[in-house]
Amino acid sequence: MADSFILWLHGLGDSGPANEPITNFFSAPEFKNTKWAFPTAPSAPVTCNRGAIMDSWFDISNSPITSKSVRDENDVLKAVHDVHAIVDAEIASGISPGNIFICGLSQGGAMAIASVLLYPKTLGGGVVFSGFVPFCSPVAKRVSSEARKAYPDLGHSLEDEELRYFASWIKNRLGSSSEVANHKFFCRLFNLCST
């Protein structure tokens, strides 16, 4: 039986199964009973890609995304509801909320932020790579600087160094009580939170 759960949310146009090799960075004994899920977002038209149909958690109106970009928060909230249903099922199966982590890349990272911040119970945390805050700037400003890790000179991708830190961060959090809310995120956000 699993005693921890990691939910990975892929980026725009990607798929869940394409991200499964991430588990290779989680070989420590602490992860032997970790359950993973790599769902694929529904296919939908994406405005910033001229209405092309692709796997997308929510619509993105323009690219590049900036702090002033229009955000359809209702679309985001519908996707968050689906993520919360996955988490609810894992809690019902007996996994402690403190051992559940929602993680993602790019648009999936935006979903991770929204899903962890809006979940009614305290989860183990969220991990975001090349993500952005999918809400208006007042919410973005609440993310503490202590909740971010900077990796200068990295592009919009996943790097082995980040993935090793990702595994180490979750390993250290497993089973620990949630001391301070601002330590719940390991983030490498786009520079989108400034106005």
N, C-alpha and C positions, 0 to 999 in steps of 0.2 A: 504494500500500500504506500502511496506517495505521502511524503510529509512536507513537501514544498512544491510550489507551482510557479512556473515562469511562462508568461504569455508574451509572445513576440508578435508585434504588428509591423508589417512590411510597409515600404514606401509606395508612392503613387505608381501604378502600372506594373508593380512587381507581384509576386505571389507568396503565400506562406511557405510552401514546400521549398522554394528556392533559397530560403534563409535557414533551413534546418542545419547546415554545416556549422552554424554558430555553436551548437552543442559540443563540438569538439574541444572548445576552450573550457569546458566544465567537467574535467576528469577527476577533480579532487574527491576524496571519499564523502565529503559533505553533500555531494550532489547525487549519490547513488540512488536515492529515493525521490529525486526531483522529477516531477511530471512537466512536460513541455507541451505547449500548443502553438501552432503556427497557422492560424486561420487566414483565409484569403478574403479580401474585401469584395463586396459585390461589384459587378460591372455596371458602370453608369457613365453618362456623358460628362466630360470635364471641360468646363468653360475655357480655362486658360490654354487648353490644347485643342481649341477650335471645335469643341463638342465631341471630340473623339471618345469612343466608348472604351473604357479601360477599368481595371480593378482600382477602386478608389473608395476610401472610407467616407469622404465627403467631397463636395464640389470645391474647387479652387477657382476663384474668378480671374485672377491675373498672376503673372509670373514676370519677374521675380517677386516673391512675397516680401512685403515691407511692413513696418508697424502701422502704416496707413492703409494697407490692403483691406478691401471689403471682405468680411467674414460672415458666412451664413451660419450663425450659431445654432439655429434649429437643426440644420443638416448635421452639424457636429454632435449635437445632443442626441439625435437619433442613433448615430453610430456608437456613442458612449453607452447608450441603453443596451445595445447588443453586447458590448464588451462587459458591462456589468453583469449581464445574464451568464456569461461564461464564468466570471469570478464567483457569482452566487452558487453556481453548480459545484465548483471546487470546494467552497466553504461547506456546502451541504454534504459533500462526500467526506468531510472530516479534516480538511486542511485548515490550519489556523490562518486567519487573515494576515497575521504578522509574518507569515512565510509565503506570501503571495506577492509577486513582482510583475508589474506591467511594463513592458519595454518596447522600444520601436525605433525605426529609422525614418527620418524625413517626415512624410505625412503620418506614418505610424508613430513617430516620436510625438507629434502633435496630439495624436489620439491618446498616447500614454499619459501625457501631461493632463489632458482633460479628464481622462478616466480615473486617475489616481486622485486628483484634486476634488472630484465630484462624488467619489464613492463614499457611502455613508459610514463605513467602518474604516479604521486605520489599517492600511495594508503595509507590507514590508517595505515597499518603495516603488519608485519608477526610475527607469533608465532611458535616456533619450540621446540619440545620435543624430546630428544634423537636423534637428527638429525646429519647431517654432511653436509659439503659443497661439492656439487657434481661437482665442477670444480677444475682446477689445483690450486696449492698452491698460485700463485700470487693473485687470486681472494679471496681465504680464508683469506689472510693476511689483506685484506681491512676491514674486520668486526671488528669494534671498540670494545674494551673491555667494553665500556659503554653500548653496545648493548646486553650484555649477563647478565643473572642472574644465580648465582651458587646455586645449591641445592646438597650439598655434601652427599655422602652415599646413593644416589638413584640409583636404577638399571635401566634397559632398560624397563621402564614402565611409566604409568601415575599415579601420586599420587594426592590425594584430595587437598593437600596443593598447589600444582602447579596449579591445575585447578581453585581453588579459586582465586589465583593471576592472572591467565589468564583472568578470567572474570573481575576482578577489573581493570586490565591494559587496556583492550579494552573499558570498561565503561568510563574510564578517557580520552581515546583518541577520543571517538565518537564526531564528530562535531568540534573537535579542529583543528586548522591549524597545518600543519606539520612544527614544528619549526626547528628541527635539524635532519638531516638524520640518525644520529647514535642512535636516540631513536626510530627508526622504528621497531626494533626487540626485542622480548622477547625470549631468546634462552637458552636452556639447550643442548648444543652440546656435542657429544662425544669428547674426547680429540684427535681430528684429525687434528686440524689446525696447530699444531706444527710439525716441521720436525725433 
